[in-house]
Structure formats: C-alpha cells, structure tokens
Amino acid sequence: MRLVYIYTALGLILRCISLVILAPVIVALYYKDFHSVIPFVLASFICLALSFIIRKKSDTFESLNDIKKSEALCVVALSWIMFSLVGMIPYLFYGLSPLNSLFESVSGITTTGATILTNYSYPKTMFFWRSMSQWLGGMGIIVLFIAVLPQFAVAGRQMFFAEAPGPTEDKITPRIRHTASAVWTIYLILTLLEIILLKLAGMPLFDAFCNSFSTLSGGGFSPNAISIMGYHSNLICWIMICFLFIAGVNFALLCKVFLNKSLLVLLKDEEFKVYTGITILFSLAIALVLYLQNSYGAFDAITSAFFQVTSVIITAGFASVDFAQWVLPAKILLFCLFFCGACAGSAGGGMKVVRWVFLFKYLRREIAKILHPNAVYPLKINRAIVPPEIIQQILAFILFYFLIFGLSTLIISIFENNTIMGLTGSITTLGNIGPGFGVIGPMGSFDMFHPISKCICIFNMLVGRLELIPFLAMLHPDFWNIK
C-alpha cells in the first residue's frame, strides 16, 4: 500500500467535505440563528486545514489513476471515519458530550438513524445537519465526489465499488464518473419531488426538507420529536411509504428504467421481485395481526404495517407509530426484517436481499449435490452465473456479519444487563436500521447506553455501512505493507 496515493485522494476528499459542511450555514443565516454559524465554519476550517497538511505529503492527481484496490478500500474507510469526526464538531457546540457527538455524527453519516437525543429543543440548523448528513451518506460521499471531481476519472472505479453497498458491480455507462453522476441525478430528482409532495400534504417546508433527506437516504432522522407520528397524517405516511420503497431499490436499476423508459426493467430483476414480495407479504401479515389483536382499524392497520415494514426493510429509523407497543407476533415479524435489508446498490443498509437470494440458491444447490454428486449446478442470479470468487466473498460476508452481530450482542448485553437491548441494539446499528425495542425503541434513545456499548454501536454503524469489506481487508497483514 502506497501512502502517497492515500494522501492524495484523502486530501482531495477532505477539501470537498470542508465545502459540503458549510451548507447548514445558509440555513442558520436564513433563520437568523447566528450562534450556529460558528460550529460549521470551524468544522470546515479544521477539515480544510487537515487537507492542506495531507496535501504536503501527496503527489499529483495523475498518480490516482494507478490506485490499487487495497488503497481504494483504505481511502474509503478513512474518508468515512474522517467525515464522522469532522461531522461531530457542530454537535459539541450544542452541548453534547464528545462520545454522544460522535455517536450522533456516525449515526447520521451512516444513515442509521439511532439517536442519543432525549429532547428536541435545539436550533433548526442542527436538525438540518442531522438530515443532510444522512442524505450525503445515503448515496455515498465518495460516489458524490467521483461525480463532480475530474481528478477521480480513473481511480474512481476502484473507490466507487469499494463504497457502493452490495455484492454487485452495476455500471450503467462506460465511464464510472457518468454512472456516479446519473445515480446522484436520480437521487436529487426524487428528493426534490418528495419535498414538493410533503409540502403539498401539509408538512412544514423545513420539515419536508429534513424528512425527504432522511427518506431517500434510508436514514430516518426527523426534526419531529416523535418522528412521523407527530404529523398525524395518513397522506404523509403514504407519500413516505412510496419514497421509502423507491429508496430501497437499486439506483443503477432505476437509472436503467429512466434510460429505457420502461418498468419492465424492474420486473426482470430477480432481487427487485423478491424485495417487493417480502415488503407486501410482511406488511399484510403485520396488518392482519394489528387488526385482529391491537384494535387497529383496517386502514390504520394497513398504513402502519406498510410504513414500518418499508422503513425497516430499507433500514430507515422512521416511525409512524410506537411499534415497541405492538403485540408480540407483530414485533417478531418486524424483527425478522432487521436481518433483511434492501436491494444492493440502494440507499438501504443491512444484509441486502440479493445475498439472501444467493444463500437460498446456494443451499438448494448443496442439497441437490447430495443426491447428484456428479452433477454441475451453476448458481445464477438474473440469469448470470455467479463467479466462484463472488460466491466465496458473499459467504465470508455472511459469516463475519453474524459473527460481529453475535459478539456485539454478547458485549452490549453484559454492559447493559439486558438481553433485548443487546440483541436489538446490535442488529439495528450493524444493519443501519436505527431504533430497536424497549428503551431504544422508536420513541426512545441510546443516550442511557454504557460508554463501551456506545463505542460498539459506533463501530457497528461504520462497519455495517461500508459492508465489512474495507475493515476485513485491514485485518490481513499484507494490507499494512507500507511503501
């Protein structure tokens, strides 16, 4: 691994972050919240200073064209860590402790939606930053910079796929920069469309911006203390259900729909069909349980079920009701979705549907081999044969995912002296889902967690968003062969 490549890419990314983090200053000036200007200006200055310090050790931008995969993985991991550290600076000015500031920053940037806030009497600028950080993290900060920076013309491919969530490498145009631009264009258009619809549905404009940022990113931060339940509107719920569902679809696939001007592209995709089927099946099952056992009306049961299912499956932290108060069967069904995740290449986190599709096909193939040991059963997804190296990578991912989940559950359960908190706290942070059950439910907070438990959750959120690969690569001794 050549440090000069790391310095060059990281310095360039930090300069971009220093500009992005100034956006809340506009909101602060608009609302005459002048006390909120200093935190973001200072964070921007620190980020810019770091970029120049690193720049002195870097080479020319042309050297990035020869960046290796291990170096790209390192750049991506360090970029997210640095963004989280810089993003925590404004929270310090609002009275949060350093650990809580880091927790809230990481939760926002990784689009987890878990919060340590116990009251919501903060300036609007802070809530704007919470949602905006999720919006930036939802489609990926590296993907954004690849789209706007010509210096990443060639090196962008390695970093694009190092950051892009999911085991597939979807490229809709020959140039990776054009692919990144197309994905972010669709992302921006959908965000603006949701803002308009939420405003027309009666939501305040500021809230419409914040909730739209958090919807399309699969984040879940809301400026309302009781999330979407605070707006008391089924129309708002259904608008957000639609956009939450869209946010869980592979954005490269959405780009193909727009380019081909045909919805048949979606219907031909195996992962999309399974994702749609899971969403509808679990929503109807939970709606039936709520109608029969929770005294919900038919329409309210369907609305609540579809909202929470779409919110959980794309790993957003929104809540239209306090689902922690649901009857046990409904909570069990919802808990199953904690392990699902959305489509690969979407804004959602978690395991991803395509990996579950692969796992069931893999198990079916192994069972068939027991009966027919000499037969050849190629494993296909979307009619394409999955290469052996991808099979090994997916199996390794699943193994390490559940290993980290198990260890996190054990440690948090010990420190919190509560198995439910350990179980749901681990999977909701590792899967970037946000709220769990009990005191960390949709109306609760992670503030009362032990500091060590919070550190475990912070680690889980970063690892979950970057899909383990950059962190697993760092465990190999050859990764640290510095040149």
N, C-alpha and C positions, 0 to 999 in steps of 0.2 A: 504494500500500500504506500503510495507516494504522497507525502504530506503537502507538497506544493499544489497538487490537484485539489486536495481538500480545502486548503486555504483559499485558493482562487474561487471555487464555487461557493464556499460558505461566506466569504467576504461580499460577494455579489448579492447573495440572498439576504444577508443582513441589511444591506443598503436598501433593498426593496421593502423589507419589513419595517425599516425606520420611516418610510413614507406611508405605508399602509396604516401604521398605528397612529398617524396624525388625523385620520378620518373623524374620530369622535370629537376632535377639537371644533369641527364645524357645528356639530350638534350642541356642544357646550356654548358656543357663541350665539347660536340661534335662540337657545333658551336662557341666555344671559347667566349661565352657570359658570362664571369666570374662575371659580375655585377649581373647576375640573379641567381647566386648560393646562395647568402646570404638570399634573401627573403624566399626561400623554406626550407633552413636549419633552419632558425629562426622559421618558422611556424612549422616545425617538432619538434624542441626543445620545443616550447611552448606546443604543443599537448602532447608530451611525459611527460613534467613536470606536466601537468594537470592530466594525467593518474596516475602518482605516488601519487599525492595529494589525488585523489579519492580512490586509492588503499588502503591507510591507513585506510579508513573508510569501506572498503569492507570485505567480508568474503571469504571463499574458493570457488573455481569454482564449487564444487559439489552442492553448495546451489542453483545454477542456474537451476538445474533440477526440482526445485519446484516452478519456477516462475509462477505467475498468469497472466491472460490476461491483466488486468489493468496495471500491472507492465511492461509487454512487450510493451504495447502501449506507456507508458511513456518513456521507453528506446529508442524506435524507434523515437519518436518525438524529444527527447533531442539529440539523435545521429545526426539527420539531422540538427538541429539547431547548434550544436557544430561544425559539419563538415563545415557548411556555414560560421561560424565565423572564424574558422581556415583558411578556403579557401580564405577568403578576405584579409588575411595578405599580400600575394605576390602583390596584386593589389595596395596596399598602396605604395609600393616601385616604382611603375610605374607612380606615380603622380596622381592617382585617389583619390578623396575625400573619407572619411570613408563611407558615405552613398552610393556613387557610387560603391565603392569597395564591399560593402555588396550586393548591387543590382546585380552586375555582378557575384558575387560568388553564390548567391542563384539562379540566372537565369541559371547558368551553372549546378550546382548540381541537380537542379530540372528538368533539360533538357527543360527549357522553351525556351531559345534562344532569349529572349528580351535583347537588349544591350543598354548601355549608351555611347558606344564609338562613337566619332564623327570623329576620324581619326585612321588610322591603321599603324602608324609609330612606332610600338612597337617591341621589340625583339621577335624572333620566340618562345622563351621559354614561353612567356606569352600566345601566341596563342595555344601552345601545351597544357598548363594547362587548358585553357578555354575548349578545346575539350575533354581533358582527364577527367576533372571533369564531363562533360556530360556523357561520356562513363561509368564512375563509377556509376553515379546516374541513368542511364537508366535501368539497371537491378537490381539496389538496392545495397547499400553498406552493408546493413545487410545480404542480401542473399549471397553476396560475402564472408563475414566473417563467415557465417554459413558453407559455403562450405569448408573453409580452416582451421577453428578452431575446434578441437575436444571438446573444453570446452562447445560448444553450441550443443552438441549431442542431448539433450532432450529439453532444453529451446528454441532451435532454431525453433521448430514448432510454438510456440506462436508468436515469433518475425517475422518469415517468413510470416505468414498470416497477421500480423499487418502491414507489409510493402508492401506486394505484391499488385499491383494495380488490382482492380476489385472485384466484389462481390463473385466470385467463389473461392473455395479452391482446386485447382488442385494439386494432388500429384501423380507423375508418378512412384515412387518407395516407398517401405515400410518405408525407413528411409528418414527423411526430409533433412538430410545432403547430401545424394546421389541425391535427387531431385535438391537441390541447385547446386551441382557440375555439374549435367547433363545440367541444364539450362545455367550455365556460360560457359560450354564447347561449346555448340552450339553457344552461343553469341560470343565467341572468334574466333571460326572457321569462322563464317560468316564475322566477322570484317576483319580477315586476307585475306579472299577471295576477299572482296571488295577493300582492299588496292592494291592487285595484279592487279585486273581488271582496276581500275582507273589509276594505273601507266602505264599499257599497252595501255590505251586510250589516254595517253599523258599528264596526270596531273603530276606535280612535286611530288616527293616522299613525301616530308614533308606535302604538301597539301593533298596528298592521305591519309596519316595517320590521319590528323586532320579531314578531311571531312568524313572519314569512321567512326571514333569515334563518330562523331555527327550524322551520318546517322542511325547506328544501335541502338543508344540510343534515337532516335527521338528528338534530341536536336536542331540542326540547326546552331550552331556556325561554321563559316568558317573563315579561315585566309585571305580570299579574301574580300576586302572592299565592293564589290558589289555581294557577295555570289557566287552562281554557275553561274550566268550570266557572271561573269568575265572570265570564261574559254572558252566561245564561242564554245561549242561543244555539238551537239545533242547526240553523242555517250555517253559522260559522263552523260548527263541528263538521258538517258535511263538506264544506269547501276545503277544510283542512284534511279531511279523510282522503279526498281526491288527490291533493298535492302530496300528502304523506305517501300514498300508494305510488305515485309517479316517482317520488324521490327514492323509492326502493328498487326502481328498475335500472338496469344497466344503461348509463347515459350514452355510451357508444351506440347501443341499440336504439335509443331514442333519436340519436343523430341520423342513423340509417333510415328510421321511419320518416323523418323530415326530408331527407335527401331523395328517398324513393316515393314519398307522398303516398304511402300505403301502410295500413295497420297489419297487413299480412306478415310483415317482417316480425312483428311481435308474436303472432300466432305460430310462427315456425320455430320460435326459440324454445327449447326444452325447459330451460331454467325459468323463463317467464311464465310458462304454463303451470309449472309446479308452484311457483311463488304465488300466482293468482289463486290456484286451487287451495293452498294452505290458508291464505287470507280469508277466503269465502267460507271454507269448511269450519275453521276455528271461530270465526265471527258468528256464524249461525248457531254453532254448538253453545257458545257462551251466551248468546242472546236467548236461546231456549232455556238455559239454566237460570238466567236472571229473571225471565218472565215467570217461570214456574216457582222459583224459590226466593227471589229477592224482592218480590212485589213491584217489579217494574211494569209499566205499560208496554204494550207490544212495540210501539215506535221508539220509545225511550230505550228499551232493551236492545233493539237493533242498532240504534245510534251509538249507545255507549259501547256495545260489543265491537262494532266495526271501528270506532275511534281508537279504543285501547289496543285492539289487535294490530291495526296498521301502525300505530305509534310504537308498539313493542317490536314488531317484526322488522321495522326499519331502524330500530334502536333509537328512537326519539324519546325524550323524557316528558312528553306532554301528558296531561290527564284531563279528561272531561268529567270524570267522577273520581272519588276516592276508592280505587279498586281494592285497596287493602281492607275495605269493609265488606267486600263481596263474600258470598258463601264459599266454602272450601272447594267444591267442584269447579266453580268458575276460576278461582285463583290457581288451581292446579293446571287447568287448561292454558291459562295465561303464562304460568311459569314455564310450561313446555316451550313456549315461543322464545323464552330468554336464550335458548340454545340454538335458535334457528338462524336469525339474521336475514338480510335482504339479498338482492342479487349481487353478483360480482360486478365491480365497476360502477356501483351505485354510491349514493352518499351514506348508505347504511353501514353499520359495523357488524359484529358478530361472526358466526361461523361461515355464513353465506350459503344460500340454497344450493348452489352448484356443487358444493362439497358434500352435502347430504345426498344429492342425486348420485354423485360419484360413489359415495360409500355404499349405498344400497345396491348399485350395479356391481360394485366390486364384491360385495358379499354374495350376491346372486351368482356371479361368475365362479367364486370359490366353491360354492355348494354344488354347482354343475360339474366342476372339475373332480369332485369326489366320486361322482357317478361315471364320469367320462374323462379319466385322467389324461388320455392321449389327444383329446380334442383341443382345438385352438379357439379361444373365445376372446376376440379383440374387444376392448372396453371402449365404447363410443359415447360421446355426448354431442348432440346436434349433428349426428351422422359423421362426425370426425373422430378418428381413432386417437385416444389419449396416449401420448408417448410414455414410455416407461419412466423417464426421469420426472415427468409431471406426476405420475402415479405415486412415486416414492416421496415426492415433495408434499403432496396432499396428505398422505398417510403420516408423514412426520409432523405436519402441521396439526392434524387432529390429535395425535399423541401428546405433543407438547402443550396444546391448548387445554386439554383436560388435566394434564399434569400440573400446569400453573394454576388452573381452577381449583384442583384438589388441595394443593399446598396453601393457596391463598385462603381457602375456606377454613383449613385447619388453624392457621395463624390468627386470622381475624376472630374466629370462634373462641379461641383461647383468651385473647386480649379483651374481647367484648363479653365473654362468658355467656354467649348466646349463639346457638347453632343457626337459627333463622337469619340473624344478622350476618353471620359469617358466610352462609350459603348464598343468600341473595346479594349481599354486598360484593362478594367476589365475582359472581357472574354478571351483575349489572355494570360493574366497572370494566371487567375484561371484555364483555360484549358491547361496551359503549352504550348501554341502554339507559342508565340514569337511576331512576327510583326503583326500590325493591318493595319489600313488605315490612310490616312492623313500623318501627320508629324511623326507618329510612324509606318509607312509602312515599307516594306522590305528594302528600301534604307534609312530609317530614323533612329531615335534614341530616347530613352526615357530620354536622358540627360536633355532636357528642361522641364521635368515634375517638378511640385512643390514638395518640400521635403515630404510633407504629402502624396501626390499622389504616390510617390515612395515607401513610407512605406506601403501604402495599397497594392501596387503591390507585394512587397516582401512578405507580409502576404498571399496574394492570391496564389503566386507561391508555398509556402510551404504547404498551406492547400490543394491546387489542387494536388500536387504530392503525398501527404500522404492520399488523398481521404477522407478528413474531419474527419474520424472515430477517430483517436487519439486526435484531437482537440475537437471534440464533447464530447468525454469521459471526457476530462478535465473540461468541463462546469458543470459536475454533482458534488454536494458537497461530495458524498461518495468517489469520486476519490481521494480526498485530506485527507482521513482518514489515517494519517501518523502513522506508527508504528516503 
